[in-house]
């Protein structure tokens, strides 16, 4: 599904960002801190689209899943500098504004 360059990303996450029943791939680019979506097309992945404009270098341990029980996959990650846990709620078409869900120590 890819011809190379995946080592430029960190924290690859499988999740259904667009709520179409297919697992997409989300990854943060090390050099720019941007978050990219690789949407599933049923046989592989489409070209990436930017869904986060920067700052994702400061996040680690990203994980996807429906943490808000609303049938949309969300993204959770740890802010490296503070150890705080943040939720980026899924909207069915992307991700909403982050919310702190855990204080330092993560």
N, C-alpha and C positions, 0 to 999 in steps of 0.2 A: 504493500500500500504506500510505500515511500521509496524514493530513490537515493536518499541520503540527506544529510543536514539535520537530522533529528537530535544530534548531540549539541546543537545550539540552543536547545530547549531544556527547561527543568520542570519537574513535577508534572509529567503528563497524566492527565485524568480522563477516564472514560465516563461520560455522562450524556444524557439526552437533553441538550441545551434548548433545542427548538420544539421539543415535545411531539416529535413525529414518530415515536416508537423505535427509533434507531439510535444506537450508541455513537455519539460523536466523540472527538478527542479535543481536549483543551490543553494548552501548554504555554508556559511563560518563557519568553525569549531572554536569554541571559544578557546579551549585549545591549538591548534597548529597554528591558523591563516591561515590554508590551505583552498583553495576553492575546493569544490567537485561538480561533476555533477552526477545527478541521471537521466540517460537517460530513456525516455519513451519507452516501448516495445509494446504499444497499449492496454495492459490490466493492466498495473501497471508500476513499475519502476525497472530497472536493478540495480545490485550492483553499488555502487558509484565508480567513478574514479576521481583521483586528476587532476584538471585543473589549479590550482594556488598553488605554492609551499610555500607561506607564506606571512605574512604582511596584510592579510585580516582582522585581528583583528582591524586594524587601520581604517577600512572603515565602513560606516554605510549607511543606507537608500538606499540599492541597489535596482535597478529596471531594468527590461529587456524590450526590444522593439527594433524595427528597427528605430533607431534615425538617421541613415545615408542614408536612402532610397535606400538601395542596395539589399533588399530582405533577408538580414541576420540579425538576432536578435543581438543586442549589449547589453552591460551591463554598467550602469551608477551608480556611487557611490560617496559619500562624504567622503573625508579624514577627520577624526574626529579632529585631532590636528590642521589642518590649515583651515578647512572649505572650501577647494577647491573641485570643482566638476570635476570628471574624467570620461572619456569615454573609455571603453574597446571595440573596434570594433569587431563585429562578423565576422568570416572568412568563415562560413559555416561548419567548422569542429571544431571550438573552438573560442578562443578570442585572439585578437592581442594586441600589446603593448598599454599601456594607453596613453591618450592624455588629457591634462588639457583643460577643456571647460568652466570653471567658476572659477573666483578668489574667495578669502575668503568670508565668509558670508552665505554659504549654510548650 
